Amino acid sequence: MTSLDDYRATQRRSVALLSVGQVLGGLGLGAGLSLGAIIAAELSGSPAWSGMAATMTTLGAAAAAIPLARLARARGRRVALTVGALVAALGAVVTITSVVVDSFPLLLLALALLGSGTAVALQSRFAATDLASSKHRARDLSLVVWATSLGAIVGPNLVGPGESVGAALGLPPLAGSFVFTVVAQIVAAVVYVVGLRPDPLLLRQELDAAPATPSSVAPAVGSPRRAAFAITAVALSHAVMVSVMSMTPVHLSGHGSSITIIGLVISLHIAGMYLLSPVFGALADRAGRVPVILLGQGIFVAALVTVAVAADSQTGVTVGLVLLGLGWSASTVAGSALLAESVAAERRSILQGRSDLAMNIAGALGGALAGPVLALLGYSGLASLALVIVTVTVVLAIRLRLLSRR
């Protein structure tokens, strides 16, 4: 019989391996955050289409969410994460091809395939909770989220080296960075397929089927109302972040900022998204999930007001983007932990897939609408409209707390 120490050791090893995969995934996808909107504007011939970069990436992640969740349920996290990483690598290859042949439709397909990498990152955070104890569920989830920062912060700053690599390979300057994406995603796939043994989700399913399960790894009790709020809060928070972040490179480029500066700003934004996630995870374990979600929404308000007021200031935009990342981090870590503990064990992977689907659809809509809004109302107007979404999340959170006290 497997001992409690064995479960704990498997959980520690799983979190470590998932973290390594997140580092590689973040490294591979970071350049896309900086260059996607710019490439889309260049290949389409109009900045109004720049938002389609974020839209197609998030639609691709949404399309991959349910299939990867079902694959995880049937074959385990190891197989699902490996397949997702390989699809993202293919997307990077197609991205390079689209730039070489100057094809905007091909770029849209490529970005959708790249979205599979985002789906892998999202599923990885839930994989960290498969064997987590109830006292440390948010912490373990946040550690995997945090690991993304190690690669994602560096990724946007590979634009310069990417141009050199592209030149050496005979590629256009904007395509070179995606060579790093191909390599990073393939290595991540190897890490998952070789290292993620025993598979945490398959072991979780065995535990759930066993007549006696150690209390510290017992499954969470289902709570449909809290699960529905968690899915909604994470989705709306993602929409706020994607809509503003996706238009920042276009806005800064229009104000004369260089690609290097844009990469730095996005790196700082990503640092806000991931570096403090363990802090928010520990806080969510101590203070509760909903209070930390509300904290995230408060940080969003500070971010959006800063961006709206200081839209013409490169420093102001940078500060706003960092705060935007922090708000996303608090909301996503706490919301994901709330979902993980509010879903009955037998439905966990499927509900998590639906959460990722909702999250990415919301992000896709945010990215799609952000371009036209930027063209009509400017960067400040975009930030002001995002405040409406924040208000909805706050109202739902307060309503949930009031209902929970009855």
Residue pairs with C-beta under 8 A, 6 or more apart in sequence:
4 214
4 216
4 217
7 131
7 203
7 207
7 214
7 216
7 217
10 131
10 198
10 200
10 203
11 130
11 131
11 132
11 140
11 200
11 217
14 127
14 128
14 130
14 131
14 196
14 200
15 128
15 140
15 143
15 144
17 191
17 192
17 195
17 196
18 124
18 127
18 128
18 144
18 147
18 196
19 143
19 144
19 146
19 147
20 147
20 188
20 191
20 195
21 81
21 85
21 120
21 124
21 188
21 191
21 192
22 121
22 124
22 144
22 145
22 147
22 148
22 150
22 151
23 147
23 148
23 150
23 151
24 151
24 184
24 185
24 187
24 188
24 191
25 85
25 88
25 117
25 120
25 121
25 124
25 148
25 151
25 184
25 185
25 188
26 121
26 147
26 148
26 149
26 150
26 151
26 152
26 153
26 154
26 155
26 270
26 274
27 150
27 151
27 152
27 154
27 155
27 158
27 180
27 184
28 88
28 89
28 92
28 117
28 151
28 155
28 180
28 181
28 182
28 183
28 184
28 185
28 188
29 88
29 114
29 117
29 118
29 121
29 152
29 155
29 181
30 151
30 152
30 153
30 154
30 155
30 156
30 157
30 158
30 266
30 267
30 270
31 155
31 156
31 158
31 159
31 162
31 177
31 178
31 180
31 181
32 53
32 57
32 95
32 111
32 114
32 178
32 181
33 152
33 155
33 156
33 245
33 266
33 270
34 155
34 156
34 159
34 177
34 249
34 259
34 262
34 263
34 266
35 159
35 174
35 177
35 249
35 259
36 53
36 54
36 57
36 111
37 50
37 51
37 53
37 54
37 246
37 247
37 249
37 250
38 50
38 174
38 249
38 250
38 253
38 259
38 262
39 53
39 95
39 99
39 107
39 174
40 49
40 50
40 51
40 52
40 53
40 104
40 107
40 111
41 47
41 49
41 50
41 250
42 174
43 98
43 99
43 102
43 103
43 104
43 107
44 50
44 52
44 104
47 250
47 254
47 371
47 374
47 375
48 371
48 372
48 375
49 104
49 371
50 246
50 247
50 249
50 250
50 371
51 246
51 247
51 367
51 368
51 369
51 370
51 371
51 372
51 374
52 108
52 111
52 367
52 368
52 371
53 111
53 246
53 367
54 242
54 245
54 246
54 363
54 364
54 366
54 367
54 370
55 364
55 365
55 367
55 368
56 108
56 109
56 111
56 112
56 115
56 364
57 111
57 112
57 114
57 115
57 118
57 367
58 115
58 118
58 242
58 360
58 361
58 363
58 364
58 367
59 112
59 115
59 360
59 361
59 364
60 91
60 111
60 112
60 113
60 114
60 115
60 116
60 118
60 119
61 115
61 116
61 117
61 118
61 119
61 122
61 356
61 360
61 363
62 115
62 119
62 356
62 357
62 359
62 360
62 361
62 364
63 112
63 115
64 84
64 87
64 115
64 116
64 119
65 119
65 122
65 123
65 353
65 354
65 356
65 357
65 360
66 350
66 353
66 354
66 357
68 80
68 81
68 83
68 84
68 116
68 119
68 120
68 123
68 353
69 80
69 123
69 349
69 350
69 352
69 353
69 354
69 356
70 349
70 350
70 353
71 79
71 80
71 83
72 79
72 80
72 81
72 123
72 127
72 201
72 349
72 353
73 201
73 349
73 350
76 196
76 199
76 201
76 202
77 123
77 127
77 130
77 192
77 196
77 199
77 200
77 201
77 202
78 192
78 193
78 196
78 197
78 199
79 193
80 123
81 120
81 123
81 124
81 127
81 189
81 192
81 196
82 189
82 192
82 193
84 116
84 117
84 119
84 120
84 123
85 116
85 117
85 120
85 185
85 186
85 188
85 189
85 192
86 185
86 186
86 189
87 113
87 116
87 117
88 113
88 114
88 115
88 116
88 117
88 120
88 181
88 185
89 181
89 182
89 185
89 186
89 189
90 113
91 110
91 111
91 112
91 113
91 114
91 115
91 116
91 117
92 110
92 114
92 178
92 179
92 181
92 182
92 185
93 178
93 182
94 106
94 109
94 110
94 113
95 107
95 110
95 111
95 114
95 175
95 178
95 181
96 171
96 175
96 178
96 179
96 182
97 103
97 106
97 110
98 104
98 106
98 107
98 109
98 110
99 107
99 171
99 172
99 174
99 175
100 171
100 172
100 175
114 181
115 360
117 185
118 360
119 356
119 360
120 188
121 148
122 356
122 359
122 360
123 352
123 353
123 356
124 144
125 141
125 144
125 145
125 336
126 141
126 336
126 340
126 348
126 349
126 352
127 144
127 200
127 201
128 140
128 141
128 143
128 144
129 137
129 140
129 141
129 336
129 337
129 340
130 200
130 201
130 203
130 204
131 200
131 203
131 204
131 207
131 217
132 140
132 141
132 217
132 340
133 216
133 217
134 216
134 218
134 220
134 341
135 216
135 285
136 285
137 220
137 285
137 337
137 340
137 341
138 280
138 281
138 282
138 284
138 285
138 289
138 333
138 334
138 337
139 278
139 281
139 282
139 285
140 281
141 281
141 333
141 336
141 337
141 340
142 277
142 278
142 279
142 280
142 281
142 282
142 284
142 333
143 277
143 278
143 281
145 274
145 277
145 281
145 329
145 332
145 333
146 274
146 275
146 277
146 278
147 274
148 273
148 274
149 270
149 271
149 273
149 274
149 275
149 277
151 184
152 267
152 270
152 273
152 274
153 267
153 270
153 271
153 274
153 275
154 267
155 180
155 267
155 270
156 262
156 263
156 264
156 266
156 267
156 270
157 263
157 264
157 267
158 177
158 180
159 177
159 259
159 260
159 263
160 260
160 263
161 176
161 177
161 180
162 173
162 176
162 177
162 178
162 179
162 180
163 173
163 176
163 177
164 176
165 171
165 176
165 177
165 179
165 180
166 172
166 173
166 174
166 175
166 176
166 177
166 179
167 173
167 176
169 176
169 179
171 179
201 349
204 219
204 345
204 348
207 213
207 217
207 219
208 219
208 345
208 346
213 219
219 344
219 345
219 348
220 340
220 341
220 342
220 343
220 344
220 345
220 348
221 341
221 344
222 342
222 343
222 344
222 347
223 342
224 342
225 400
225 403
226 338
226 342
226 400
226 404
227 338
227 339
227 342
227 343
227 351
229 290
229 338
229 396
229 397
229 400
230 289
230 335
230 336
230 338
230 339
230 342
230 355
231 335
231 339
231 351
231 354
231 355
231 358
231 359
232 358
232 393
232 396
233 293
233 331
233 335
233 338
233 393
233 396
233 397
234 331
234 332
234 335
234 336
234 339
234 355
234 358
234 359
235 355
235 358
235 359
235 361
235 362
236 362
236 389
236 390
236 392
236 393
237 296
237 297
237 300
237 327
237 328
237 331
237 332
237 335
237 393
238 328
238 332
238 359
238 360
238 362
238 363
238 366
239 362
239 363
239 365
239 366
239 389
240 300
240 304
240 324
240 327
240 328
240 366
240 386
240 389
240 390
241 273
241 324
241 325
241 327
241 328
241 363
242 362
242 363
242 364
242 366
242 367
242 370
243 366
243 367
243 369
243 370
243 373
243 382
243 386
244 303
244 304
244 307
244 320
244 321
244 324
244 370
244 382
244 383
244 386
245 266
245 269
245 321
245 324
246 366
246 367
246 370
247 370
247 371
247 374
247 379
247 382
248 262
248 265
248 266
248 269
248 317
248 321
249 262
249 266
250 371
250 374
251 311
251 317
251 374
251 379
252 261
252 262
252 265
252 314
252 317
253 259
253 262
255 312
255 314
257 265
257 314
261 314
265 314
265 317
265 318
265 321
266 321
268 318
268 321
268 322
268 325
269 321
269 322
269 324
269 325
270 325
271 322
271 325
272 321
272 322
272 323
272 324
272 325
272 326
272 328
272 329
273 325
273 326
273 328
273 329
274 325
274 329
276 326
276 329
277 329
277 333
280 292
280 295
280 296
280 329
280 330
280 333
280 334
281 333
281 337
283 292
283 295
283 330
284 292
284 333
284 334
284 337
285 337
289 334
289 335
289 337
289 338
289 341
290 334
290 338
290 397
290 400
290 401
292 330
292 331
292 333
292 334
293 330
293 331
293 334
293 335
293 338
293 393
293 397
294 394
294 397
294 398
295 330
296 326
296 327
296 328
296 329
296 330
296 331
296 332
296 334
297 327
297 331
297 390
297 393
297 394
297 397
298 327
299 323
299 326
299 327
299 330
300 323
300 324
300 327
300 328
300 331
300 386
300 390
301 387
301 390
302 323
302 327
303 320
303 321
303 322
303 323
303 324
303 326
303 327
304 320
304 324
304 383
304 384
304 386
304 387
304 390
305 383
305 387
306 316
306 319
306 320
306 323
307 316
307 317
307 320
307 321
307 324
307 379
307 380
307 383
308 380
308 383
308 384
309 316
309 380
310 316
310 317
310 319
310 320
311 317
311 378
311 379
311 380
311 383
317 379
320 383
331 393
336 355
339 351
339 352
339 355
340 348
340 352
343 351
343 352
370 382
373 381
373 382
373 385
374 381
374 382
377 384
377 385
